[in-house]
Amino acid sequence: MLTFDNVSLRVGEFTLTADAHVGPGLTAVIGPSGGGKSTLLSAIAGFLDPDAGQISWDGRDLSGRAPGDRPVTMLFQDNNLFPHLTVAQNVGLALGPRLRMSAAETRRIDDVLVRVSLGDLGHRKPAALSGGQQSRAALARVLLADRPVVLLDEAFAALGPALRAEMLELVQGTLVQAGRTVLMVTHDPSDARAWADQVVLVADGVVQPPQSTAALFADPPAALRAYLGT
């Protein structure tokens, strides 16, 4: 369980507050631009420290822990693939910065590439992949990292509707089915409706507690109605 206990975080003139619990499954994080969605993910990942309150995972305070020491992995829109490395090498970075892998590690990389339908493309460079294939490679690295909290910061926003749905189906079939806690920032309410178990609304610097997706959209609060334009 990911817990925000009276968290307050200040960035310049902007303040974000959160008091909520997020459990396993796919949670969509929605709200207007500038409301605090990316700030929330940065705080979870350890790029920003709360000024007050505590962020914890399964009862363990994450305060002061470097991003690499947290039970968290993050996937960005640009995929963060190194152009000079092969797909297999990029994925293997989840195991450490070295590029020489043991036979056992190589098998793990090969296995995860098969899971994302890139089993025969590990030797290629990212530039030789389509946009959807690059997203699959980035997701393979997340799978190999095998951390319980996964943050998707508009990770598939650059993909067309069909490819985005394909990637979200893959997230459901891999990360969610494995019991991960997945927070997905999205500006597309239809993605939240179609794929998210629950929704966290972030607006005006306030992180609302998660609500059932169906219930929230059936009776949206004023902040969500303003965001949706309804």
TORKOL-4160 file (C-alpha; in steps of 0.2 Angstrom, whole numbers, padded with zeros to 4 digits, m for minus):
230
<pt num="1" X="0000" Y="0000" Z="0000"/>
<pt num="2" X="0006" Y="0017" Z="m0005"/>
<pt num="3" X="0002" Y="0030" Z="0008"/>
<pt num="4" X="0002" Y="0049" Z="0009"/>
<pt num="5" X="0000" Y="0054" Z="0027"/>
<pt num="6" X="m0004" Y="0073" Z="0027"/>
<pt num="7" X="0009" Y="0077" Z="0014"/>
<pt num="8" X="0013" Y="0095" Z="0009"/>
<pt num="9" X="0026" Y="0099" Z="m0005"/>
<pt num="10" X="0030" Y="0116" Z="m0011"/>
<pt num="11" X="0038" Y="0120" Z="m0028"/>
<pt num="12" X="0041" Y="0138" Z="m0030"/>
<pt num="13" X="0024" Y="0146" Z="m0027"/>
<pt num="14" X="0015" Y="0130" Z="m0030"/>
<pt num="15" X="0009" Y="0119" Z="m0015"/>
<pt num="16" X="0003" Y="0101" Z="m0017"/>
<pt num="17" X="m0006" Y="0092" Z="m0003"/>
<pt num="18" X="m0010" Y="0073" Z="m0002"/>
<pt num="19" X="m0018" Y="0062" Z="0012"/>
<pt num="20" X="m0023" Y="0046" Z="0003"/>
<pt num="21" X="m0019" Y="0027" Z="0001"/>
<pt num="22" X="m0016" Y="0019" Z="m0016"/>
<pt num="23" X="m0017" Y="0000" Z="m0017"/>
<pt num="24" X="m0013" Y="m0013" Z="m0031"/>
<pt num="25" X="m0020" Y="m0011" Z="m0048"/>
<pt num="26" X="m0021" Y="0002" Z="m0061"/>
<pt num="27" X="m0024" Y="0020" Z="m0054"/>
<pt num="28" X="m0027" Y="0034" Z="m0067"/>
<pt num="29" X="m0021" Y="0051" Z="m0061"/>
<pt num="30" X="m0031" Y="0064" Z="m0070"/>
<pt num="31" X="m0034" Y="0083" Z="m0068"/>
<pt num="32" X="m0030" Y="0100" Z="m0077"/>
<pt num="33" X="m0013" Y="0105" Z="m0082"/>
<pt num="34" X="m0003" Y="0113" Z="m0068"/>
<pt num="35" X="m0014" Y="0104" Z="m0055"/>
<pt num="36" X="0001" Y="0094" Z="m0048"/>
<pt num="37" X="0000" Y="0077" Z="m0057"/>
<pt num="38" X="0018" Y="0076" Z="m0062"/>
<pt num="39" X="0023" Y="0084" Z="m0045"/>
<pt num="40" X="0015" Y="0070" Z="m0036"/>
<pt num="41" X="0024" Y="0056" Z="m0046"/>
<pt num="42" X="0041" Y="0066" Z="m0044"/>
<pt num="43" X="0038" Y="0065" Z="m0025"/>
<pt num="44" X="0034" Y="0046" Z="m0025"/>
<pt num="45" X="0049" Y="0043" Z="m0036"/>
<pt num="46" X="0061" Y="0053" Z="m0024"/>
<pt num="47" X="0065" Y="0068" Z="m0036"/>
<pt num="48" X="0056" Y="0080" Z="m0024"/>
<pt num="49" X="0055" Y="0079" Z="m0005"/>
<pt num="50" X="0039" Y="0084" Z="0005"/>
<pt num="51" X="0040" Y="0099" Z="0016"/>
<pt num="52" X="0029" Y="0090" Z="0029"/>
<pt num="53" X="0020" Y="0073" Z="0031"/>
<pt num="54" X="0026" Y="0056" Z="0025"/>
<pt num="55" X="0026" Y="0045" Z="0009"/>
<pt num="56" X="0027" Y="0027" Z="0014"/>
<pt num="57" X="0026" Y="0010" Z="0006"/>
<pt num="58" X="0019" Y="m0005" Z="0016"/>
<pt num="59" X="0022" Y="0006" Z="0032"/>
<pt num="60" X="0040" Y="0010" Z="0028"/>
<pt num="61" X="0044" Y="0028" Z="0027"/>
<pt num="62" X="0052" Y="0033" Z="0010"/>
<pt num="63" X="0059" Y="0050" Z="0016"/>
<pt num="64" X="0077" Y="0053" Z="0012"/>
<pt num="65" X="0079" Y="0038" Z="0001"/>
<pt num="66" X="0087" Y="0041" Z="m0016"/>
<pt num="67" X="0076" Y="0037" Z="m0031"/>
<pt num="68" X="0086" Y="0021" Z="m0035"/>
<pt num="69" X="0084" Y="0015" Z="m0018"/>
<pt num="70" X="0065" Y="0016" Z="m0018"/>
<pt num="71" X="0053" Y="0002" Z="m0023"/>
<pt num="72" X="0048" Y="0012" Z="m0038"/>
<pt num="73" X="0051" Y="0013" Z="m0056"/>
<pt num="74" X="0045" Y="0026" Z="m0068"/>
<pt num="75" X="0041" Y="0026" Z="m0087"/>
<pt num="76" X="0041" Y="0043" Z="m0096"/>
<pt num="77" X="0034" Y="0048" Z="m0112"/>
<pt num="78" X="0051" Y="0049" Z="m0121"/>
<pt num="79" X="0055" Y="0031" Z="m0115"/>
<pt num="80" X="0073" Y="0036" Z="m0110"/>
<pt num="81" X="0081" Y="0023" Z="m0122"/>
<pt num="82" X="0099" Y="0026" Z="m0125"/>
<pt num="83" X="0102" Y="0028" Z="m0144"/>
<pt num="84" X="0119" Y="0020" Z="m0144"/>
<pt num="85" X="0114" Y="0004" Z="m0135"/>
<pt num="86" X="0104" Y="m0011" Z="m0142"/>
<pt num="87" X="0087" Y="m0014" Z="m0136"/>
<pt num="88" X="0093" Y="m0029" Z="m0125"/>
<pt num="89" X="0107" Y="m0017" Z="m0117"/>
<pt num="90" X="0094" Y="m0004" Z="m0114"/>
<pt num="91" X="0082" Y="m0017" Z="m0105"/>
<pt num="92" X="0097" Y="m0024" Z="m0096"/>
<pt num="93" X="0100" Y="m0007" Z="m0087"/>
<pt num="94" X="0086" Y="m0012" Z="m0076"/>
<pt num="95" X="0099" Y="m0025" Z="m0068"/>
<pt num="96" X="0113" Y="m0012" Z="m0066"/>
<pt num="97" X="0124" Y="0000" Z="m0076"/>
<pt num="98" X="0136" Y="m0013" Z="m0083"/>
<pt num="99" X="0134" Y="m0019" Z="m0101"/>
<pt num="100" X="0142" Y="m0036" Z="m0099"/>
<pt num="101" X="0128" Y="m0048" Z="m0093"/>
<pt num="102" X="0130" Y="m0066" Z="m0086"/>
<pt num="103" X="0121" Y="m0080" Z="m0095"/>
<pt num="104" X="0108" Y="m0080" Z="m0082"/>
<pt num="105" X="0105" Y="m0061" Z="m0084"/>
<pt num="106" X="0105" Y="m0063" Z="m0103"/>
<pt num="107" X="0091" Y="m0076" Z="m0102"/>
<pt num="108" X="0081" Y="m0065" Z="m0091"/>
<pt num="109" X="0082" Y="m0051" Z="m0103"/>
<pt num="110" X="0078" Y="m0062" Z="m0118"/>
<pt num="111" X="0063" Y="m0069" Z="m0108"/>
<pt num="112" X="0056" Y="m0051" Z="m0104"/>
<pt num="113" X="0058" Y="m0046" Z="m0122"/>
<pt num="114" X="0048" Y="m0061" Z="m0128"/>
<pt num="115" X="0034" Y="m0055" Z="m0115"/>
<pt num="116" X="0033" Y="m0039" Z="m0124"/>
<pt num="117" X="0034" Y="m0046" Z="m0142"/>
<pt num="118" X="0051" Y="m0040" Z="m0145"/>
<pt num="119" X="0060" Y="m0057" Z="m0144"/>
<pt num="120" X="0069" Y="m0056" Z="m0161"/>
<pt num="121" X="0073" Y="m0037" Z="m0160"/>
<pt num="122" X="0085" Y="m0037" Z="m0145"/>
<pt num="123" X="0100" Y="m0033" Z="m0156"/>
<pt num="124" X="0093" Y="m0018" Z="m0164"/>
<pt num="125" X="0096" Y="0000" Z="m0159"/>
<pt num="126" X="0080" Y="0011" Z="m0154"/>
<pt num="127" X="0081" Y="0021" Z="m0170"/>
<pt num="128" X="0077" Y="0005" Z="m0179"/>
<pt num="129" X="0061" Y="0002" Z="m0170"/>
<pt num="130" X="0044" Y="0010" Z="m0172"/>
<pt num="131" X="0036" Y="0021" Z="m0159"/>
<pt num="132" X="0026" Y="0007" Z="m0152"/>
<pt num="133" X="0041" Y="m0005" Z="m0151"/>
<pt num="134" X="0051" Y="0008" Z="m0142"/>
<pt num="135" X="0037" Y="0009" Z="m0129"/>
<pt num="136" X="0037" Y="m0010" Z="m0128"/>
<pt num="137" X="0056" Y="m0009" Z="m0125"/>
<pt num="138" X="0054" Y="0004" Z="m0111"/>
<pt num="139" X="0040" Y="m0007" Z="m0103"/>
<pt num="140" X="0052" Y="m0022" Z="m0104"/>
<pt num="141" X="0064" Y="m0013" Z="m0093"/>
<pt num="142" X="0051" Y="m0009" Z="m0081"/>
<pt num="143" X="0046" Y="m0027" Z="m0080"/>
<pt num="144" X="0064" Y="m0033" Z="m0078"/>
<pt num="145" X="0066" Y="m0020" Z="m0064"/>
<pt num="146" X="0052" Y="m0029" Z="m0055"/>
<pt num="147" X="0048" Y="m0016" Z="m0042"/>
<pt num="148" X="0031" Y="m0015" Z="m0034"/>
<pt num="149" X="0026" Y="0003" Z="m0038"/>
<pt num="150" X="0026" Y="0008" Z="m0056"/>
<pt num="151" X="0023" Y="0026" Z="m0062"/>
<pt num="152" X="0018" Y="0030" Z="m0080"/>
<pt num="153" X="0020" Y="0049" Z="m0083"/>
<pt num="154" X="0010" Y="0050" Z="m0099"/>
<pt num="155" X="0021" Y="0036" Z="m0105"/>
<pt num="156" X="0010" Y="0032" Z="m0120"/>
<pt num="157" X="0003" Y="0049" Z="m0124"/>
<pt num="158" X="0013" Y="0051" Z="m0141"/>
<pt num="159" X="0005" Y="0034" Z="m0148"/>
<pt num="160" X="m0011" Y="0034" Z="m0158"/>
<pt num="161" X="m0027" Y="0027" Z="m0150"/>
<pt num="162" X="m0024" Y="0009" Z="m0156"/>
<pt num="163" X="m0006" Y="0008" Z="m0151"/>
<pt num="164" X="m0010" Y="0016" Z="m0134"/>
<pt num="165" X="m0024" Y="0004" Z="m0131"/>
<pt num="166" X="m0012" Y="m0010" Z="m0135"/>
<pt num="167" X="0001" Y="m0004" Z="m0123"/>
<pt num="168" X="m0012" Y="m0002" Z="m0109"/>
<pt num="169" X="m0018" Y="m0020" Z="m0112"/>
<pt num="170" X="0000" Y="m0025" Z="m0110"/>
<pt num="171" X="0001" Y="m0016" Z="m0094"/>
<pt num="172" X="m0014" Y="m0024" Z="m0088"/>
<pt num="173" X="m0008" Y="m0041" Z="m0093"/>
<pt num="174" X="0009" Y="m0040" Z="m0085"/>
<pt num="175" X="0011" Y="m0027" Z="m0071"/>
<pt num="176" X="m0007" Y="m0027" Z="m0065"/>
<pt num="177" X="m0009" Y="m0046" Z="m0065"/>
<pt num="178" X="0007" Y="m0047" Z="m0056"/>
<pt num="179" X="0000" Y="m0037" Z="m0042"/>
<pt num="180" X="0009" Y="m0020" Z="m0045"/>
<pt num="181" X="0003" Y="m0003" Z="m0039"/>
<pt num="182" X="0003" Y="0006" Z="m0056"/>
<pt num="183" X="m0001" Y="0025" Z="m0056"/>
<pt num="184" X="m0004" Y="0032" Z="m0073"/>
<pt num="185" X="m0005" Y="0050" Z="m0077"/>
<pt num="186" X="m0016" Y="0053" Z="m0092"/>
<pt num="187" X="m0025" Y="0068" Z="m0100"/>
<pt num="188" X="m0037" Y="0056" Z="m0109"/>
<pt num="189" X="m0052" Y="0052" Z="m0099"/>
<pt num="190" X="m0057" Y="0038" Z="m0110"/>
<pt num="191" X="m0040" Y="0029" Z="m0105"/>
<pt num="192" X="m0045" Y="0031" Z="m0087"/>
<pt num="193" X="m0063" Y="0024" Z="m0090"/>
<pt num="194" X="m0057" Y="0010" Z="m0101"/>
<pt num="195" X="m0042" Y="0004" Z="m0091"/>
<pt num="196" X="m0041" Y="0011" Z="m0073"/>
<pt num="197" X="m0048" Y="0002" Z="m0058"/>
<pt num="198" X="m0049" Y="0018" Z="m0049"/>
<pt num="199" X="m0045" Y="0037" Z="m0051"/>
<pt num="200" X="m0035" Y="0050" Z="m0042"/>
<pt num="201" X="m0041" Y="0067" Z="m0046"/>
<pt num="202" X="m0027" Y="0081" Z="m0044"/>
<pt num="203" X="m0033" Y="0099" Z="m0046"/>
<pt num="204" X="m0028" Y="0115" Z="m0038"/>
<pt num="205" X="m0014" Y="0107" Z="m0029"/>
<pt num="206" X="m0025" Y="0094" Z="m0020"/>
<pt num="207" X="m0023" Y="0076" Z="m0022"/>
<pt num="208" X="m0040" Y="0068" Z="m0019"/>
<pt num="209" X="m0041" Y="0050" Z="m0012"/>
<pt num="210" X="m0044" Y="0037" Z="m0025"/>
<pt num="211" X="m0062" Y="0033" Z="m0030"/>
<pt num="212" X="m0069" Y="0019" Z="m0041"/>
<pt num="213" X="m0068" Y="0024" Z="m0059"/>
<pt num="214" X="m0086" Y="0020" Z="m0063"/>
<pt num="215" X="m0092" Y="0029" Z="m0048"/>
<pt num="216" X="m0082" Y="0045" Z="m0050"/>
<pt num="217" X="m0087" Y="0047" Z="m0068"/>
<pt num="218" X="m0105" Y="0044" Z="m0064"/>
<pt num="219" X="m0106" Y="0058" Z="m0052"/>
<pt num="220" X="m0091" Y="0069" Z="m0055"/>
<pt num="221" X="m0086" Y="0082" Z="m0042"/>
<pt num="222" X="m0085" Y="0100" Z="m0048"/>
<pt num="223" X="m0066" Y="0100" Z="m0051"/>
<pt num="224" X="m0068" Y="0085" Z="m0063"/>
<pt num="225" X="m0083" Y="0093" Z="m0071"/>
<pt num="226" X="m0073" Y="0108" Z="m0075"/>
<pt num="227" X="m0059" Y="0098" Z="m0081"/>
<pt num="228" X="m0070" Y="0088" Z="m0093"/>
<pt num="229" X="m0080" Y="0103" Z="m0098"/>
<pt num="230" X="m0097" Y="0096" Z="m0093"/>
